[in-house]
């Protein structure tokens, strides 16, 4: 069982590294996430191709976030390497900032390849129009420790903006144990959720956002063209 952690003054991001030796990287790691995305270099990089299918929702509130398990064949191809979607979850407010600008929420789509390397797609969310996936989900979010199954299928691809360039860097998990070596793909174009939908997520999640971490000289790239 993992040592307890949270987002309060006594168990939050500022002290994660002190709560357990297992969480040491949260304090001493030099490739941590999230970051403020600024000064990205435009580059020719491997294409990220999304292969997402409609799926039923298996939703769990684990006390830190609301997590939705992947229940169909969802994956991304990054330069010929396949990463399978394992789950996606939510942070309010968003964790990454862009040139210092925060976002209202962020969706993290967590993928893993055959070697166990993680690739996380970060989708920035701002308040605005209703969203075909986020708003219906917001109406039935489980309380901490609860789970539910939603039989109505959702189109996982609708969590992505229609077209977006992608920021890329090597980082970490944004929660303990803050493991490094995670490949991050943050979509430049945000999606929207309604005021009511955002309020519902905020009511369940509270503030479950880690502050931005130093870049420490890491390479930060952006595609020349939007992802297909």
Protein Blocks (a to p, Z undefined) as FASTA:
>chain_A
ZZdddfbfklmmklmmmmpmklmmmmmpcbbcddddehiacddddddddddddddddddd
ehlaccdddfbdcdddeehiacddfbdcdddddfbdcehiacfbdcddddddfkopacdd
ddddddddddfklmmmmmmcccehiacddfbdcdfklmpcfbdcddddddddfbdehigh
iacdddfbacdddfklmmmmmmmnmpaddcdddfklpacdddfbdcZZ
